[in-house]
Amino acid sequence: MRRSFIYWPHGAILLFVALWFFSSPSLSQTPTVASRTPKYVFFFLADGGGMAQLEIARHYSSQIHNESFAIVDKIIKEGVIGVMTTHAADALSTDSAAAATALAGGCKAKVGALGVCADGTPSISAMELARRRGMRLALVTNAPIYDASPAAFVCHVPNRRDYAAIVDRYLDLEPDVLLGGGKDQFMPKNRPGSRRNDEIDMVAAFEKKGYRYVGNKPELETISRGKVLGLFSLRDMSFELDRDKNKEPSIYDMTRTTIRLLHDQNPRGFFAFIESENIDTAGHLSDIASVIHDYREFDRAVGLAYEFYRKYPRDTLIIVTSDHDTGGPGFTLALKDLTSAKGENQAVGTEEDFKKIQTIGISLQKASQILGRSPTGDAVDKLMNEQFRGFTLAPEFKEAIVKRQPISRTLFSDPTAQALGAMIANNTQAYWLTSAHTNQPVLVAALGVGAERFKGYYDNADFGKKLKALIEGKNHH
C-alpha cells in the first residue's frame, strides 16, 4: 500500500478529497447548509409518545396491516435521529408545559409554566421568531387548542391553566391556522358547555379579525384559503377508536387542510405545530389499543409532510418528536398466575397478542363512561362480553372496578380504565409502569434543511436552542 502512494500520488489526493467531501457536514447528501433557514417547518409532537409507544405502533402496523411507518421508514431512514432528555427544572419527570417550553423556547421551566423559564423570565419561542421572519403559523392538535403544548409555542403565562390569557394571546398573535378542541373557552359564559368566566364570545372576536370558523369535518374540507379557526369539540377531541369519521376530523385530516392553507400563495414560508395529544391521554388510561390507533393516525399525518418534503426538499424541515413518555409501556414476559415461576407458567408477548388488541373496538375512556361512576358486577360482565370477547378479567380487577379503587400506587388516574388496562395486559403481556409521565428520554427524527443539527444525545432545552438558532439563521454548537 505504501508504494502505491509513491507511484500514484494523484490517487491519494483523490481519496483524501473524497473522504473530506463525504464527511463534511455542509456538503453531505442531505440538501442542507448549516447557516440556511428552512422555509417550511413541520413540528410534529407525539405527546406522551416515548420510544416504546412508537415501536409498538410500528410493529402493529407491520404485522397486522403489512404497512410501513413514515416516521421510521421515511423520516429516520432518510434523515437523522437524536435522543432527548425530558426532565423539568424542578422534577425528574416533566409535565407538558415545562417540556414544551423547553422545546419551543430553549430554557428549562418549572412544572406548570408556559413560555416562562425557571428564573421567571419569558422565553421567546422558535415560532415567535418565525413570525418575525414573516412566516405563517399553525397550531394544530386534538387536545383543546389552549392546552399546554401548543400554547407554549406562543404564550408566556406562569400557570398553564390560565386558559383565558392563552386564548387572548392567540387572538393578539393571529396564527393563520388554529385547529383542535376546546370550544368551551371560546363561548360566552351563558352558553351550555362554556367554561369561561365572562360573557365574551371569542369565536365572534376571531371572526372580526377575518377568521373563518368551522366546527366539523365537512366544513373543514371546504376551506381553501385565508385564516381559519376550527373547534371540533368542547374539550378533547375523540380517540380514533371512538371518532365519528363523518363529523370529526382526525389529526391527518387537519394536517392535510393545514398544508393546503399555509402553502397557498405564500412566499415567506410557514411554521406548523401539529400534535397528537391522544397518545398521551391513552397512556394516562393504560389504553394500549388507543395508543396504537392514534399513533398510526399521527404517522399518517407525518406522511403528508413527507410528501410535501419530496416536492420541496431544499426548503423543508420535518421534525418528529415527543415531550415525554407517558405510562412506560412495554411487551414483556410475565407469569400466568402466582402459583409458580417455572417456565410452563410463563407467558411472553407475541404477534398473536396484536391480533387480540385488534379486536378491541372502543377506547378505555369510552368503556369507563359506559360503566359510569357506580358500576355493578353485572354491568362489568356485560361490558366484557360485548367489548372484550376472548379476554379474561381477573377477580381482583373486577372488584377494583366495582369499588372504584386504584389497582396500585402508580396506576390511579381512572380506576375503571386502569383495571381494564391491567386486564388487557394480563391477556396480551403489554404492561404499564404508571398512569403518569416518566423520565425516559424520547426520540427526535429530523429530515430536511438543518436536520443535521438534531443528531446526538441532548437535553430538551438544548433542542430548543438548536431550533431557535436555525430559525434565526444562526450557527449553534
C-alpha positions as CSV (number, residue, x, y, z in Angstrom):
1,M,0.0,0.0,0.0
2,R,2.8,2.4,0.8
3,R,4.4,2.0,-2.7
4,S,1.1,2.9,-4.3
5,F,1.2,6.3,-2.7
6,I,4.7,6.8,-4.1
7,Y,3.9,5.9,-7.6
8,W,0.3,7.2,-7.8
9,P,0.2,10.4,-5.7
10,H,-2.9,11.6,-7.5
11,G,-4.8,8.6,-6.2
12,A,-4.0,9.5,-2.6
13,I,-5.1,13.1,-3.3
14,L,-8.4,12.0,-4.8
15,L,-9.0,9.6,-1.9
16,F,-8.4,12.4,0.6
17,V,-10.7,14.8,-1.2
18,A,-13.4,12.2,-1.5
19,L,-13.2,11.4,2.2
20,W,-13.3,15.1,3.1
21,F,-16.2,15.7,0.8
22,F,-18.5,13.0,2.1
23,S,-17.6,13.6,5.8
24,S,-18.2,17.4,5.6
25,P,-21.5,18.2,7.3
26,S,-22.2,21.1,5.0
27,L,-21.6,19.0,1.9
28,S,-23.4,15.8,2.8
29,Q,-26.1,14.2,0.7
30,T,-28.8,15.9,2.6
31,P,-29.6,19.3,0.9
32,T,-28.8,21.3,4.0
33,V,-26.3,24.0,4.8
34,A,-25.5,24.9,8.4
35,S,-26.4,28.6,8.1
36,R,-29.6,28.1,6.0
37,T,-33.1,28.6,7.4
38,P,-35.9,26.3,6.3
39,K,-38.8,28.0,4.5
40,Y,-41.3,25.3,5.6
41,V,-41.1,23.9,9.1
42,F,-43.2,20.9,10.3
43,F,-43.0,20.3,14.0
44,F,-44.8,17.0,14.9
45,L,-45.3,16.3,18.6
46,A,-46.5,12.8,19.7
47,D,-47.5,14.0,23.2
48,G,-46.6,11.2,25.7
49,G,-45.2,9.1,22.9
50,G,-42.0,7.5,24.1
51,M,-39.8,5.1,22.2
52,A,-41.9,2.1,23.3
53,Q,-45.2,3.6,22.0
54,L,-43.5,4.3,18.7
55,E,-42.2,0.8,18.4
56,I,-45.4,-0.9,19.4
57,A,-47.4,1.2,16.9
58,R,-44.8,0.5,14.2
59,H,-44.7,-3.2,14.9
60,Y,-48.5,-3.4,14.9
61,S,-48.7,-1.7,11.5
62,S,-46.2,-4.1,10.1
63,Q,-47.8,-7.3,11.5
64,I,-51.5,-6.5,11.3
65,H,-51.7,-4.3,8.2
66,N,-48.4,-5.0,6.4
67,E,-47.9,-1.2,6.3
68,S,-44.7,0.8,6.6
69,F,-44.3,3.6,9.2
70,A,-43.5,7.0,7.8
71,I,-41.6,8.2,11.0
72,V,-39.2,5.2,10.9
73,D,-39.2,4.2,7.2
74,K,-39.1,7.7,5.7
75,I,-38.1,10.4,8.2
76,I,-35.5,8.4,10.2
77,K,-34.3,6.4,7.3
78,E,-33.6,9.4,5.1
79,G,-32.8,11.9,7.8
80,V,-31.2,11.9,11.2
81,I,-32.1,10.6,14.7
82,G,-31.4,12.1,18.1
83,V,-32.2,11.2,21.7
84,M,-33.5,13.9,24.1
85,T,-33.8,14.1,27.8
86,T,-37.1,15.4,29.2
87,H,-36.9,16.4,32.9
88,A,-38.3,19.7,34.1
89,A,-36.3,22.3,36.2
90,D,-37.9,21.1,39.4
91,A,-38.8,17.5,38.7
92,L,-37.3,14.4,37.2
93,S,-40.5,13.7,35.3
94,T,-41.9,16.7,33.5
95,D,-45.3,17.9,32.5
96,S,-46.3,19.0,29.0
97,A,-46.0,22.7,29.9
98,A,-42.4,22.6,31.1
99,A,-41.4,20.2,28.3
100,A,-43.0,22.3,25.5
101,T,-41.4,25.5,27.0
102,A,-38.0,23.8,26.6
103,L,-38.7,22.6,23.1
104,A,-40.1,25.9,21.9
105,G,-38.1,28.4,23.9
106,G,-34.8,26.7,24.7
107,C,-34.8,27.0,28.5
108,K,-35.7,24.8,31.5
109,A,-39.0,25.6,33.0
110,K,-40.8,24.5,36.2
111,V,-43.8,22.2,36.0
112,G,-46.9,24.1,35.0
113,A,-45.2,27.1,33.5
114,L,-45.8,28.1,29.9
115,G,-43.1,30.0,28.0
116,V,-41.5,31.1,31.2
117,C,-38.0,30.0,32.2
118,A,-37.2,28.6,35.7
119,D,-35.8,32.0,36.7
120,G,-39.1,33.7,35.8
121,T,-38.0,35.3,32.6
122,P,-40.2,34.8,29.4
123,S,-38.5,32.8,26.6
124,I,-39.1,33.9,23.1
125,S,-40.0,30.8,21.1
126,A,-39.0,29.4,17.7
127,M,-42.5,30.0,16.4
128,E,-42.4,33.7,17.6
129,L,-39.1,34.1,15.8
130,A,-40.7,32.5,12.7
131,R,-43.5,35.1,12.8
132,R,-40.8,37.9,12.9
133,R,-39.5,36.5,9.7
134,G,-43.0,36.8,8.2
135,M,-43.7,33.0,8.2
136,R,-47.3,31.8,8.5
137,L,-48.1,29.9,11.7
138,A,-50.3,27.0,12.5
139,L,-51.3,25.4,15.8
140,V,-53.0,22.0,15.3
141,T,-53.9,19.5,18.0
142,N,-56.6,17.0,19.0
143,A,-56.3,18.4,22.6
144,P,-58.1,21.7,23.5
145,I,-56.3,24.3,21.3
146,Y,-55.4,26.2,24.5
147,D,-53.7,23.1,26.0
148,A,-50.1,23.3,27.3
149,S,-48.1,22.0,24.3
150,P,-49.5,24.3,21.5
151,A,-49.8,27.2,24.0
152,A,-46.1,27.0,25.0
153,F,-45.1,27.8,21.4
154,V,-46.6,31.4,21.6
155,C,-47.6,32.1,25.1
156,H,-45.9,33.3,28.3
157,V,-48.0,32.6,31.4
158,P,-46.8,31.3,34.8
159,N,-49.8,28.9,35.0
160,R,-50.8,26.6,32.2
161,R,-54.4,26.7,33.4
162,D,-54.8,30.4,32.7
163,Y,-56.8,29.5,29.6
164,A,-58.4,32.9,29.0
165,A,-54.9,34.5,28.8
166,I,-53.9,31.8,26.3
167,V,-56.9,32.4,24.1
168,D,-56.3,36.2,24.3
169,R,-52.7,35.7,23.2
170,Y,-53.9,33.7,20.2
171,L,-56.3,36.5,19.2
172,D,-53.5,39.0,19.5
173,L,-50.9,37.0,17.6
174,E,-53.3,35.8,14.9
175,P,-51.8,32.5,13.8
176,D,-53.1,31.6,10.3
177,V,-54.4,28.2,11.4
178,L,-55.9,27.2,14.7
179,L,-57.4,23.7,14.8
180,G,-58.4,21.5,17.7
181,G,-60.8,21.0,20.6
182,G,-61.6,23.4,23.4
183,K,-64.7,25.3,22.2
184,D,-65.6,25.6,25.9
185,Q,-63.2,28.5,26.3
186,F,-64.4,30.4,23.2
187,M,-68.1,30.5,24.1
188,P,-69.8,33.1,26.4
189,K,-70.5,32.1,30.0
190,N,-74.2,31.8,29.4
191,R,-73.8,29.1,26.6
192,P,-74.2,25.4,27.5
193,G,-70.8,23.8,27.9
194,S,-68.9,27.1,28.3
195,R,-66.2,27.2,30.9
196,R,-65.4,30.9,30.5
197,N,-65.9,33.3,33.4
198,D,-67.2,36.2,31.3
199,E,-69.7,36.8,28.5
200,I,-67.1,37.3,25.7
201,D,-67.8,35.5,22.5
202,M,-64.2,34.6,21.4
203,V,-65.4,32.9,18.2
204,A,-67.0,36.2,17.2
205,A,-63.8,38.1,18.1
206,F,-61.8,35.9,15.8
207,E,-64.3,36.3,13.0
208,K,-64.0,40.1,13.4
209,K,-60.2,39.6,12.6
210,G,-61.0,37.8,9.4
211,Y,-61.1,34.2,10.5
212,R,-63.4,31.6,9.0
213,Y,-64.9,29.5,11.8
214,V,-65.5,25.7,11.2
215,G,-66.9,23.2,13.6
216,N,-66.9,19.8,11.8
217,K,-65.0,17.8,9.2
218,P,-67.2,18.7,6.2
219,E,-66.8,22.4,6.9
220,L,-63.1,22.0,7.4
221,E,-62.7,20.3,4.0
222,T,-64.4,23.3,2.2
223,I,-61.7,25.8,3.4
224,S,-59.3,26.6,0.6
225,R,-57.6,29.9,1.7
226,G,-57.4,32.5,4.4
227,K,-57.2,32.3,8.2
228,V,-59.2,29.6,9.9
229,L,-60.4,28.8,13.5
230,G,-61.6,25.2,13.8
231,L,-63.0,23.9,17.1
232,F,-64.4,20.4,16.8
233,S,-65.3,19.5,20.4
234,L,-66.0,21.2,23.8
235,R,-62.7,19.9,25.2
236,D,-60.6,17.0,24.0
237,M,-61.3,15.5,20.6
238,S,-62.1,11.8,20.3
239,F,-59.8,8.8,20.2
240,E,-59.6,7.2,16.8
241,L,-61.5,4.2,18.2
242,D,-64.4,6.4,19.1
243,R,-64.3,9.1,16.5
244,D,-67.3,9.8,14.2
245,K,-65.3,9.8,10.9
246,N,-68.0,11.7,9.1
247,K,-68.2,14.6,11.5
248,E,-65.0,14.9,13.4
249,P,-61.6,15.3,11.6
250,S,-58.5,13.3,12.6
251,I,-55.0,14.7,13.0
252,Y,-54.4,13.5,9.4
253,D,-57.5,15.5,8.2
254,M,-56.4,18.6,10.0
255,T,-52.8,18.3,8.7
256,R,-54.0,18.0,5.1
257,T,-56.0,21.2,5.4
258,T,-53.2,23.0,7.2
259,I,-50.7,22.3,4.4
260,R,-53.2,23.5,1.8
261,L,-53.9,26.7,3.7
262,L,-50.3,27.5,4.6
263,H,-48.8,26.9,1.3
264,D,-51.3,28.8,-0.8
265,Q,-49.6,31.9,-2.3
266,N,-47.0,32.1,0.4
267,P,-43.6,33.4,-0.4
268,R,-42.4,33.7,3.2
269,G,-43.0,30.0,4.2
270,F,-44.6,28.6,7.4
271,F,-44.1,27.0,10.8
272,A,-46.7,24.3,11.6
273,F,-47.0,22.8,15.0
274,I,-49.0,19.6,14.8
275,E,-49.7,17.5,17.9
276,S,-51.5,14.2,18.8
277,E,-52.5,14.7,22.4
278,N,-54.5,11.5,22.3
279,I,-51.3,9.4,22.6
280,D,-50.7,11.0,26.0
281,T,-54.3,10.7,27.1
282,A,-54.4,7.0,26.2
283,G,-51.2,6.4,28.1
284,H,-52.7,8.0,31.2
285,L,-55.6,5.5,30.9
286,S,-53.3,2.4,30.2
287,D,-55.1,2.1,26.9
288,I,-52.7,0.2,24.6
289,A,-55.3,-0.1,21.7
290,S,-55.9,3.7,21.6
291,V,-52.1,4.4,21.8
292,I,-51.7,2.2,18.7
293,H,-54.6,3.6,16.6
294,D,-53.9,7.2,17.5
295,Y,-50.1,6.8,16.8
296,R,-50.9,5.3,13.5
297,E,-53.1,8.2,12.5
298,F,-50.4,10.6,13.7
299,D,-47.9,8.7,11.5
300,R,-50.2,9.2,8.5
301,A,-50.1,12.9,9.1
302,V,-46.3,12.8,9.2
303,G,-46.6,11.0,5.8
304,L,-48.4,14.1,4.4
305,A,-45.5,16.3,5.4
306,Y,-43.1,13.8,3.8
307,E,-44.9,14.1,0.5
308,F,-44.6,17.9,0.8
309,Y,-40.9,17.5,1.5
310,R,-40.4,15.4,-1.6
311,K,-41.7,18.3,-3.6
312,Y,-39.6,21.0,-1.8
313,P,-36.6,19.1,-0.4
314,R,-34.3,22.2,-0.3
315,D,-36.8,24.3,1.6
316,T,-38.4,22.0,4.1
317,L,-37.6,20.7,7.6
318,I,-39.7,18.0,9.3
319,I,-39.1,17.3,13.0
320,V,-41.0,14.5,14.8
321,T,-40.5,14.1,18.5
322,S,-42.3,13.9,21.9
323,D,-42.3,16.0,25.0
324,H,-42.1,13.0,27.4
325,D,-43.1,9.3,27.8
326,T,-46.5,8.6,29.4
327,G,-47.1,5.2,31.1
328,G,-43.8,3.4,30.4
329,P,-45.5,0.6,28.4
330,G,-43.9,-2.5,27.0
331,F,-44.4,-6.1,26.0
332,T,-42.7,-8.4,28.4
333,L,-42.6,-11.9,29.9
334,A,-44.9,-12.5,32.8
335,L,-46.4,-15.2,35.0
336,K,-49.8,-16.5,34.0
337,D,-50.6,-16.6,37.8
338,L,-48.7,-16.6,41.1
339,T,-48.7,-20.3,41.7
340,S,-45.3,-20.9,40.1
341,A,-42.3,-19.1,38.5
342,K,-41.5,-22.1,36.3
343,G,-41.4,-21.9,32.5
344,E,-44.8,-23.6,31.9
345,N,-46.4,-20.8,34.0
346,Q,-44.8,-18.0,32.0
347,A,-46.2,-16.1,29.1
348,V,-44.5,-13.8,26.7
349,G,-46.0,-11.3,24.3
350,T,-46.1,-12.4,20.7
351,E,-47.6,-11.2,17.4
352,E,-50.8,-13.1,18.3
353,D,-51.3,-10.6,21.0
354,F,-51.5,-7.8,18.4
355,K,-54.5,-9.8,16.9
356,K,-56.1,-9.8,20.3
357,I,-55.6,-6.0,20.6
358,Q,-57.0,-5.6,17.1
359,T,-60.4,-6.9,18.4
360,I,-60.8,-4.1,20.8
361,G,-63.3,-1.6,19.3
362,I,-63.6,1.2,21.9
363,S,-61.3,3.3,24.0
364,L,-60.9,2.6,27.7
365,Q,-62.2,6.1,28.3
366,K,-65.5,5.1,26.5
367,A,-65.6,1.8,28.4
368,S,-65.3,3.8,31.7
369,Q,-68.0,6.1,30.6
370,I,-70.3,3.2,29.8
371,L,-69.8,1.8,33.3
372,G,-70.2,5.2,34.9
373,R,-69.4,6.2,38.5
374,S,-71.3,3.4,40.2
375,P,-70.5,0.2,38.1
376,T,-72.2,-3.1,39.1
377,G,-70.7,-6.5,38.7
378,D,-73.4,-7.4,36.1
379,A,-72.6,-4.2,34.1
380,V,-68.9,-5.2,34.1
381,D,-69.7,-8.7,32.9
382,K,-71.9,-7.2,30.1
383,L,-69.1,-4.9,29.0
384,M,-66.6,-7.7,28.9
385,N,-69.0,-9.9,26.9
386,E,-69.8,-7.1,24.4
387,Q,-66.4,-5.3,24.0
388,F,-63.6,-7.6,25.2
389,R,-64.6,-11.1,24.0
390,G,-61.8,-13.6,24.4
391,F,-60.3,-11.6,27.3
392,T,-60.4,-12.8,30.9
393,L,-61.0,-10.3,33.7
394,A,-59.2,-11.3,37.0
395,P,-61.4,-11.1,40.1
396,E,-59.3,-8.5,41.8
397,F,-59.6,-6.2,38.8
398,K,-63.4,-6.6,38.7
399,E,-63.5,-5.8,42.4
400,A,-61.4,-2.7,41.8
401,I,-63.8,-1.5,39.1
402,V,-66.9,-2.0,41.2
403,K,-65.3,-0.3,44.2
404,R,-63.7,2.4,42.0
405,Q,-60.3,1.8,43.7
406,P,-56.8,2.2,42.2
407,I,-55.1,-1.1,41.5
408,S,-51.7,0.2,42.5
409,R,-49.8,3.3,43.7
410,T,-48.7,4.1,40.2
411,L,-51.9,3.2,38.2
412,F,-54.5,5.6,39.5
413,S,-55.8,8.2,37.0
414,D,-59.1,6.4,36.3
415,P,-59.8,3.2,38.4
416,T,-62.0,1.6,35.8
417,A,-59.7,2.3,32.8
418,Q,-56.6,1.3,34.8
419,A,-58.2,-2.1,35.8
420,L,-59.3,-2.7,32.2
421,G,-55.8,-1.8,31.0
422,A,-54.3,-4.3,33.5
423,M,-56.8,-6.9,32.3
424,I,-55.6,-6.3,28.7
425,A,-52.0,-6.6,29.9
426,N,-52.7,-9.9,31.6
427,N,-54.1,-11.2,28.3
428,T,-51.5,-9.7,25.9
429,Q,-48.4,-9.1,28.1
430,A,-48.5,-5.4,27.2
431,Y,-47.9,-3.9,30.7
432,W,-47.8,-0.4,32.1
433,L,-45.4,1.1,34.6
434,T,-47.6,4.0,35.6
435,S,-50.6,6.2,34.7
436,A,-48.3,9.3,34.8
437,H,-45.3,10.6,33.0
438,T,-41.8,9.0,33.3
439,N,-38.3,10.4,32.9
440,Q,-37.5,8.2,29.9
441,P,-35.7,10.0,27.0
442,V,-37.5,10.4,23.7
443,L,-36.5,10.2,20.1
444,V,-36.1,13.1,17.7
445,A,-36.4,12.4,14.0
446,A,-35.5,15.1,11.6
447,L,-35.3,15.4,7.8
448,G,-34.5,18.3,5.5
449,V,-32.9,21.7,5.9
450,G,-31.0,21.9,9.2
451,A,-31.8,18.3,10.2
452,E,-28.2,17.5,10.9
453,R,-28.3,19.8,14.0
454,F,-30.6,17.4,15.8
455,K,-28.2,14.4,15.8
456,G,-26.9,13.1,19.1
457,Y,-28.0,12.9,22.8
458,Y,-29.0,16.2,24.3
459,D,-31.4,17.9,26.7
460,N,-34.8,19.3,25.6
461,A,-33.7,22.9,26.4
462,D,-30.7,22.4,24.1
463,F,-33.1,21.1,21.4
464,G,-35.0,24.4,21.8
465,K,-31.8,26.4,21.4
466,K,-30.9,24.5,18.2
467,L,-34.3,25.1,16.7
468,K,-34.3,28.8,17.5
469,A,-30.8,29.2,16.1
470,L,-31.9,27.5,12.9
471,I,-35.0,29.8,12.5
472,E,-32.8,32.8,13.1
473,G,-30.2,31.6,10.6
474,K,-27.5,31.3,13.2
475,N,-24.9,28.6,13.8
476,H,-25.4,26.7,17.0
477,H,-22.9,24.5,18.7
